[in-house]
Amino acid sequence: MAQALTRTSRYVLSGLLIAALLFPYTVNDQFIVRLAIQSGIFILLASAHNILMKVGLLSLGPVAFYGLGAYVSAILTTRYDVPFPVAFLAAGLAATAAGWVIGRLTLRLRTAYFVLVTLGFAECFRLVALNWIDVTNGPMGITAVPPPARWFVGYVPYFYFILLLVVLTLFGLYRMEHSTIGRAMQAIRQNELLAGSVGISGFRYMMLAALLASFIMGLAGSFYAHFFQFLGPEILAFDLTIAIVVMVVAGGRATLMGPVLGAIVFTVLPEVLRVVQVWRMAIFGLLLMLMMLFMPDGIWPALQLLAQRCFERVTGRRTPAVVPSSLGSPSERFAADSSRPPVPARVEHGVAPTDRSQTVLTVERLCVHFGGVQAVHMVDFDVKAGEILSIIGPNGAGKTTILNAITRVGPITAGEISHQDALLNGLRSYEVARHGIGRTFQHTSLFPDVSTRQNLVLAHNGLEPESLHFNLLRTDASIQAAQDAEVAADRILERTRLVPYGASLARSLPYGHQRVLELGIALAARPSLLLLDEPAAGLNPAEVNDLMALIQQVRHEGVTVVLVEHDMKLVMSVSDRIVVLDHGRKIAEGRPEEIRTNQRVVEAYLGKRG
């Protein structure tokens, strides 16, 4: 059904493109053509802002980048006789430079800073445009902005120009959406913390989104100036920012066609409502509220759902329902099966399972302080290749803090952490993941609003090349990377017995299956060293047994495991060595039988559990 809908969508889009090409010659009203051109400008602006929303960013200053492109292009062509193509490109680059500066200043902090700084930048630029009279001509504006070329007479050339820009923009965004870059952006929007743990740099992709969005907005501004042949500070009005955000949200954020549909609807609708005069804005606001009430995901997703239901009614075919079933017993799920493909390990970082003498992780004199609280103090231990090392201790002993320090999710006050002779202290979380270290979290962390299978695809995707050339030009390598991600996802679905839930949203899975999926996500990133943070928390005894078998299976496939866990049955069953913490300090280390009889451990931890 999905394939049929996709094929139908292609036919529809092809028909729409042909209709757009014929549009100026089928409409006698020049006002309508002008309205179509304005819609094209808003499509560019909404699509550009949607790139930011794809990575979870909200900008309150798109008009600043739009206006900057317009002013740069207008000034260059009117004062310096710069040819339009050069001015057009300069407008995009100037807006991109502004986006780069703002991104560098804000995105390493918190994304809220991006919202505030873009708002401030828009207001500052508006004041500059209004008061720097020698350059912008202030409130009088810049007049006699030349057309792109002498043969741009009437609206038709402008229509085809903006149509070309829209088509090229949407084509590029489509390619990006179906590439490793698009999948990485999706992962960041869903769960930035988890994305970092599988090798995806949130900052890098947010910067890329900011640069692409700024560039497109700058080009749209240049077109605006040369289309209207006049430019004034009104282009920087805040209500335009609100309109752009409404177009994206109401149309369907993070979708390709949502901003397009939103831009068309909210450009045409106010003009249609002019017939009601004083009631125009009231009716407009009412319609907007009704759209958000009955189509909370946006107009485009609602139309897609309607098309799906119509397809099902016409063909009599239904989308297969996901019927919850048992994931199978431990023996069924994890019995040795040579025909089943193994969970892929990162060979480039891994160590042969038989080489148990090599140290893969070293923690030396680790201290983590939060203000005056010593969460971890002078902790030392190492992890050998192919072993399962467990870290236990009472609540608050510092177990999760150590895992956070290793993966650079949390701070390191003092000490050193090395992985295969590479110092991890100065790395970021995604860089640690790219060193071959994967992890799960104490509280279940998933990409909640995509399918179970897509969770695994996104995780596998994190370590693929990121270049625009690799992704947008559809090289053989990029196609192969996408296929590899799909194959790896299917293998892990089979291994974890989550195949019946492959199409289900991750957030809809039963809790036990979510924990299994989180482990699958970590494995999809192909680690050589796997850190598990209380994976048995909240599981019933049968599920714990399944987890035990899976951990053993992963170790047999060459992955070294560090396990933080409260379930002593699980710890004692799978561990080669155990490190015991109490109040942030290591109080014991040894084999399970040694720890079981250690009186200090019994008093500090095991004895308290009865």
C-alpha positions in Angstrom: 0.0 0.0 0.0 2.8 2.4 0.9 4.4 1.7 -2.5 1.1 2.4 -4.2 0.7 5.6 -2.4 4.2 6.6 -3.2 3.7 5.9 -6.8 0.4 7.9 -6.8 2.2 10.8 -5.0 4.8 10.9 -7.8 2.0 11.1 -10.4 0.3 13.8 -8.5 3.5 15.8 -8.1 4.3 15.4 -11.8 0.8 16.6 -12.6 1.2 19.6 -10.3 4.5 20.6 -11.9 2.9 20.5 -15.4 0.0 22.5 -14.1 2.4 25.0 -12.6 4.3 25.4 -15.9 1.1 26.1 -17.7 -0.4 28.3 -15.0 0.5 31.8 -16.3 -1.1 31.0 -19.7 -4.3 29.5 -18.2 -5.0 32.5 -15.9 -6.0 35.8 -17.3 -6.0 37.7 -14.1 -2.5 39.2 -13.4 -3.4 39.6 -9.7 -3.6 35.8 -9.4 -0.2 35.4 -11.1 1.2 38.0 -8.7 -0.4 36.1 -5.8 1.3 32.9 -7.0 4.6 34.6 -7.1 4.1 35.8 -3.5 3.2 32.2 -2.6 6.5 31.0 -4.1 8.4 33.5 -1.9 6.6 32.2 1.2 7.2 28.6 0.2 11.0 29.3 0.2 10.7 31.0 3.6 8.5 28.3 5.2 10.7 25.5 3.7 13.8 27.2 5.0 12.4 27.6 8.5 11.2 24.0 8.4 14.8 22.9 8.0 15.4 24.4 11.5 12.4 22.6 12.9 13.8 19.3 11.5 16.5 19.5 14.2 14.2 20.9 16.9 15.1 24.6 16.5 12.7 27.5 16.4 13.8 30.8 15.0 12.0 34.0 15.8 14.1 36.0 13.3 13.7 34.6 9.8 12.8 38.1 8.6 16.3 39.2 9.5 18.0 36.7 7.1 15.3 37.4 4.5 15.8 41.2 4.9 19.6 40.9 4.9 19.5 39.1 1.6 17.1 41.7 0.2 19.2 44.7 1.3 22.5 43.2 0.2 21.1 42.4 -3.3 19.4 45.8 -3.6 22.4 47.8 -2.4 24.9 46.0 -4.7 22.7 46.4 -7.8 21.6 50.0 -7.2 24.8 51.5 -5.9 27.6 49.4 -7.3 26.0 48.1 -10.6 26.8 44.6 -9.6 25.1 42.1 -12.0 22.1 40.4 -10.6 23.5 36.8 -10.6 26.4 38.0 -8.4 24.2 40.0 -6.1 21.8 37.1 -5.8 24.5 34.8 -4.7 26.0 37.4 -2.4 22.6 37.8 -0.7 22.5 34.1 0.1 26.1 34.1 1.3 25.6 37.2 3.5 22.6 35.5 5.2 24.5 32.3 5.6 27.4 34.2 7.3 24.9 35.7 9.7 23.5 32.3 10.4 27.0 30.9 11.0 27.8 33.6 13.6 24.5 33.1 15.5 24.8 29.4 15.4 28.4 29.4 16.7 27.3 31.8 19.5 24.2 29.9 20.7 23.9 26.3 19.6 26.6 24.9 22.0 24.7 26.3 24.9 21.0 25.6 24.8 18.6 25.8 21.9 16.5 28.4 23.8 19.4 30.8 23.3 19.0 30.4 19.5 15.3 31.5 19.8 16.2 34.6 21.9 19.3 35.6 19.8 17.4 35.3 16.5 14.6 37.4 17.9 17.2 40.0 19.1 19.0 39.9 15.7 15.8 40.5 13.8 15.0 43.6 16.0 18.5 44.9 15.8 18.6 44.6 12.0 15.2 46.3 11.8 16.6 49.3 13.8 19.7 49.4 11.6 17.6 49.4 8.4 15.4 52.1 9.8 18.2 54.4 11.1 21.3 53.8 8.9 20.0 56.2 6.4 23.3 56.6 4.4 23.2 52.9 3.5 19.5 51.8 3.7 17.8 55.2 3.0 15.9 54.6 6.3 12.1 54.6 6.2 12.1 55.9 2.6 13.6 52.6 1.4 15.6 51.8 -1.7 13.8 52.5 -4.9 14.5 51.6 -8.5 15.8 48.1 -7.7 16.5 46.7 -11.2 14.9 43.5 -12.5 17.0 40.4 -12.8 17.4 41.0 -16.5 16.0 43.4 -19.1 13.6 40.8 -20.5 11.9 40.5 -17.1 8.8 42.3 -18.2 5.5 41.5 -16.6 4.9 38.8 -14.1 5.5 35.7 -16.2 9.4 35.7 -16.1 9.2 36.3 -12.3 6.8 33.4 -12.0 9.1 31.0 -13.8 12.1 32.2 -11.8 10.4 31.7 -8.4 9.1 28.3 -9.6 12.6 27.2 -10.5 13.8 28.3 -7.1 11.0 26.4 -5.4 11.5 23.2 -7.4 15.3 23.2 -6.9 14.8 23.9 -3.2 12.3 21.1 -2.7 14.3 18.7 -4.8 17.4 19.3 -2.6 15.4 19.0 0.6 13.9 15.8 -0.6 17.3 14.3 -1.4 18.6 15.5 2.0 15.5 14.1 3.8 16.2 10.6 2.3 19.9 10.7 3.2 22.1 10.1 6.2 21.8 13.8 6.9 18.1 13.7 6.9 18.0 10.7 9.1 20.5 12.3 11.5 18.3 15.4 11.7 15.3 13.3 12.5 17.2 11.5 15.3 18.2 14.9 16.8 14.7 16.2 16.7 13.4 13.0 18.4 16.0 12.6 21.1 19.2 14.7 21.0 20.8 12.8 23.9 20.2 9.4 22.3 21.4 10.7 18.9 24.7 11.7 20.5 25.1 8.2 22.0 25.0 6.6 18.6 27.5 9.0 17.0 25.3 11.9 15.7 26.6 15.4 16.5 23.7 17.6 17.5 25.7 20.8 17.1 27.0 19.9 13.6 23.6 19.2 12.2 22.0 22.2 13.9 24.7 24.3 12.3 24.1 22.7 8.9 20.4 23.4 9.3 21.0 27.0 10.3 23.3 27.6 7.3 21.0 26.0 4.8 18.0 27.8 6.1 19.8 31.2 6.2 21.0 30.7 2.6 17.5 30.0 1.2 16.0 32.9 3.2 18.7 35.2 1.8 17.9 34.1 -1.8 14.2 34.7 -1.2 15.0 38.2 0.1 17.0 39.0 -3.0 14.1 37.8 -5.3 11.7 39.9 -3.2 13.7 43.1 -3.7 14.0 42.6 -7.5 10.5 41.6 -7.9 8.9 44.5 -6.2 11.8 46.8 -7.2 11.4 48.6 -3.9 12.7 47.7 -0.5 11.9 49.3 2.9 12.0 48.3 6.6 8.5 46.9 6.5 10.0 43.7 5.2 11.4 43.2 8.7 8.0 43.4 10.5 7.6 40.8 13.3 4.1 39.7 12.0 5.9 38.2 9.0 7.8 36.0 11.3 4.6 34.8 12.9 3.1 34.2 9.5 6.1 32.0 8.5 5.9 29.9 11.7 2.1 29.5 11.3 2.7 28.3 7.7 5.1 25.6 8.8 3.2 24.4 11.9 -0.3 24.5 10.2 1.0 22.9 7.0 2.9 20.1 8.8 6.2 20.7 10.4 9.2 18.4 9.6 7.4 17.2 6.4 8.5 18.2 3.0 5.2 19.3 1.5 3.6 20.7 4.7 5.3 24.1 4.5 4.5 24.3 0.8 0.8 23.7 1.4 0.8 26.0 4.5 2.4 28.8 2.5 -0.1 28.5 -0.3 -3.1 28.3 2.0 -2.0 31.2 4.2 -1.1 33.4 1.3 -4.3 32.9 -0.6 -6.8 32.7 2.3 -6.4 36.3 3.6 -7.0 37.5 0.0 -10.1 35.3 -0.3 -11.4 36.7 3.0 -11.2 40.3 1.8 -14.8 40.0 0.7 -15.9 39.9 4.3 -14.0 43.2 5.0 -14.0 43.9 8.8 -14.7 40.3 9.7 -11.7 39.2 7.7 -9.1 38.7 10.5 -11.7 37.3 12.9 -12.7 34.6 10.4 -9.0 34.0 9.6 -8.2 33.4 13.2 -11.2 31.1 13.7 -10.2 29.0 10.7 -6.7 28.7 12.0 -7.9 27.5 15.4 -10.2 25.0 13.8 -7.3 23.7 11.7 -5.1 23.2 14.8 -8.0 21.6 16.7 -9.0 19.0 14.0 -5.6 18.7 12.3 -3.0 19.0 15.1 -0.2 17.5 13.1 -0.9 19.9 10.2 -2.8 20.0 6.9 -0.5 17.8 4.9 -0.4 14.8 7.4 -4.2 15.1 7.6 -4.5 14.8 3.8 -2.1 11.9 3.8 -4.2 10.1 6.3 -7.3 10.8 4.3 -5.7 9.5 1.1 -4.7 6.3 3.0 -8.2 5.8 4.2 -9.6 6.4 0.7 -7.1 3.9 -0.7 -8.2 1.3 1.8 -11.8 1.9 1.1 -11.5 1.7 -2.6 -9.2 -1.3 -2.7 -10.6 -3.1 0.3 -7.0 -3.5 1.7 -6.2 -2.6 5.2 -2.9 -1.8 6.9 -1.8 -4.9 8.7 -2.4 -4.5 12.4 0.4 -5.1 14.8 -0.8 -7.9 17.1 1.2 -8.1 20.3 2.6 -11.5 21.0 5.1 -13.0 23.2 8.7 -12.2 22.3 9.5 -15.9 23.0 11.2 -17.7 25.7 14.9 -17.4 26.4 15.6 -20.6 24.7 13.6 -19.6 21.7 15.0 -16.2 21.4 18.6 -16.7 22.0 19.4 -20.2 21.2 22.5 -20.6 19.1 21.5 -20.4 15.4 24.2 -20.3 12.8 21.8 -19.3 10.1 20.8 -16.1 11.9 23.0 -13.1 11.0 24.9 -11.8 14.1 24.5 -8.4 15.6 27.1 -6.3 13.7 30.0 -5.2 15.8 32.4 -2.4 15.0 35.3 -4.5 13.7 37.5 -1.4 13.3 37.3 -0.7 17.0 36.8 -4.2 18.3 39.1 -6.8 19.7 39.0 -10.5 19.1 37.0 -12.2 21.8 39.9 -14.6 22.4 42.3 -11.8 23.2 41.3 -11.4 26.9 44.6 -9.9 27.9 44.1 -6.5 26.2 42.7 -3.6 28.2 40.0 -1.8 26.3 38.9 0.8 28.9 40.9 2.4 31.7 39.5 4.6 34.4 42.1 6.3 36.5 41.6 8.5 39.7 38.2 9.5 38.4 36.5 12.3 40.3 33.2 13.9 39.6 32.0 16.7 41.8 28.7 18.7 41.6 29.4 21.8 43.6 30.4 20.6 47.1 29.0 17.0 46.5 31.6 14.3 45.7 29.5 12.0 43.4 32.6 10.0 42.4 36.0 10.2 44.2 39.3 8.6 43.1 37.8 5.6 41.3 40.1 3.3 39.4 39.3 0.2 37.3 39.9 -1.3 33.9 38.0 -3.5 31.5 39.5 -6.3 29.5 38.5 -7.3 26.0 35.5 -9.6 25.8 34.6 -9.6 29.5 31.5 -8.5 31.3 32.4 -6.1 34.1 29.5 -5.1 36.5 29.5 -2.0 38.6 27.2 -2.3 41.7 26.4 -0.2 44.7 23.5 1.4 46.6 21.5 4.2 45.1 23.6 7.3 44.9 26.8 5.4 44.8 27.9 7.1 41.6 27.4 4.2 39.1 25.4 6.2 36.5 27.7 9.2 37.0 30.7 7.0 36.0 28.9 5.9 32.8 28.0 9.5 32.0 31.7 10.5 32.5 32.9 7.7 30.2 30.5 8.7 27.4 31.0 12.4 28.1 27.4 13.0 28.8 28.4 14.2 32.2 31.4 16.2 33.6 34.8 15.0 34.7 36.3 16.9 37.6 39.6 15.1 37.6 41.2 11.8 36.4 41.6 10.2 33.0 39.4 7.8 31.0 41.0 6.0 28.1 39.6 3.6 25.5 42.1 1.5 23.6 44.9 4.0 24.4 42.7 7.0 23.2 42.0 9.6 25.9 38.3 10.4 26.2 38.4 13.4 28.5 38.3 16.1 25.8 35.8 14.4 23.5 32.1 15.0 23.0 29.5 12.3 23.4 29.1 11.7 19.7 32.9 11.4 19.3 33.0 8.8 22.1 30.3 6.8 20.2 32.5 7.0 17.1 35.3 5.5 19.1 33.1 2.3 19.4 31.5 2.9 22.8 27.7 2.4 22.9 25.3 2.7 25.9 21.8 2.5 27.2 20.4 4.9 29.8 19.0 4.5 33.3 15.6 5.8 32.1 14.6 4.3 28.8 15.7 6.5 25.9 14.2 6.0 22.4 13.3 7.9 19.3 9.7 7.8 20.4 7.7 9.1 17.4 9.1 6.8 14.8 8.7 3.1 14.3 10.7 0.4 16.1 12.5 -0.4 12.9 13.3 3.2 12.1 14.8 3.5 15.6 17.4 0.9 14.6 17.9 2.6 11.1 18.6 5.9 12.8 21.1 4.4 15.2 23.0 2.6 12.5 23.0 5.8 10.4 24.9 7.7 13.0 28.3 6.5 11.9 27.9 7.1 8.2 29.6 9.9 6.2 28.0 13.3 6.6 29.1 15.3 3.5 26.6 17.0 1.3 28.2 15.4 -1.7 27.8 12.0 -0.2 24.2 12.6 0.5 22.7 14.8 -2.1 24.3 13.4 -5.2 23.1 9.9 -4.5 26.5 8.3 -4.9 26.9 4.5 -5.0 28.3 4.8 -1.5 25.3 6.7 -0.1 22.9 4.2 -1.7 24.8 1.3 -0.2 24.9 3.0 3.2 21.1 3.4 3.2 20.7 -0.3 2.2 23.2 -1.4 4.9 21.2 0.5 7.6 18.0 -1.2 6.5 19.6 -4.7 6.5 21.2 -4.1 9.9 17.9 -2.9 11.4 16.2 -6.1 10.1 18.9 -8.3 11.6 18.6 -6.7 15.0 14.8 -6.9 14.9 15.1 -10.6 14.2 17.7 -11.2 16.9 15.7 -9.3 19.6 12.4 -10.8 18.4 10.9 -7.4 17.8 9.9 -8.2 14.2 6.1 -8.2 15.1 6.6 -4.6 16.4 8.7 -3.3 13.6 6.0 -0.9 12.3 4.8 0.2 15.7 5.7 3.5 17.2 8.5 3.1 19.8 6.5 5.0 22.4 3.6 2.5 22.0 5.6 -0.6 22.9 5.2 -2.3 26.2 7.8 -1.3 28.7 9.8 -4.5 28.5 10.0 -4.3 24.8 11.1 -0.7 25.0 14.1 -1.8 27.1 14.9 -4.5 24.6 14.6 -1.9 21.8 17.0 0.5 23.6 19.6 -2.3 23.8 19.0 -2.9 20.1 19.6 0.8 19.4 22.9 0.6 21.2 23.9 -2.5 19.2 22.8 -0.9 15.9 25.6 1.7 16.5 28.0 -1.2 16.2 30.0 -0.8 19.5 33.0 -2.7 20.6 32.3 -1.6 24.2 28.7 -1.6 25.5 27.7 0.2 28.6 24.4 -0.9 30.1 22.7 1.3 32.7 20.2 -0.8 34.8 18.8 -2.6 31.8 16.7 -4.9 34.0 14.9 -2.1 35.9 11.2 -2.7 35.7 11.4 -6.1 34.0 9.6 -9.2 35.1 11.6 -12.4 35.9 11.0 -13.9 32.4 12.2 -10.7 30.8 15.3 -10.6 33.0 16.2 -14.1 31.9 15.8 -13.0 28.3 18.0 -10.0 28.9 20.6 -12.3 30.6 20.7 -14.5 27.5 21.0 -11.5 25.2 24.0 -10.0 27.2 25.8 -13.3 27.0 25.1 -13.6 23.3 26.4 -10.1 22.7 29.6 -10.9 24.6 30.1 -14.1 22.5 29.9 -11.9 19.4 32.9 -9.9 20.5 31.4 -7.0 22.4 32.9 -6.1 25.8 30.2 -5.2 28.3 30.1 -2.9 31.4 26.9 -3.5 33.3 25.4 -1.2 36.0 22.6 -3.1 37.7 20.7 -3.7 41.0 19.5 -7.1 40.1 22.0 -9.4 41.9 20.8 -12.5 40.2 21.6 -11.0 36.8 24.9 -9.5 38.0 26.2 -12.7 39.6 25.1 -14.8 36.6 26.8 -12.9 33.8 29.7 -11.0 35.3 33.4 -12.0 35.0 34.4 -9.2 37.5 32.5 -6.8 39.7 33.4 -3.3 41.0 31.5 -2.2 44.1 30.9 1.5 44.9 29.7 3.1 48.1 29.3 6.9 48.4 31.3 7.5 45.3 34.3 5.4 46.3 35.4 1.9 45.2 35.2 -0.4 48.1 35.8 -3.8 46.4 36.7 -5.4 43.1 36.8 -9.1 42.2 35.1 -12.1 40.8 31.4 -12.8 41.7 32.3 -15.4 44.3 34.7 -13.0 46.0 32.2 -10.2 46.0 29.5 -12.4 47.4 31.5 -13.2 50.5 33.1 -9.8 51.0 32.0 -8.6 54.4 32.4 -4.9 53.5 30.2 -5.3 50.4 27.6 -7.2 52.4 27.4 -4.5 54.9 27.3 -1.6 52.4 25.0 -3.1 49.8 24.1 -6.8 49.5 23.2 -7.1 53.2 20.7 -4.2 52.9 18.8 -6.0 50.3 18.2 -8.9 52.5 
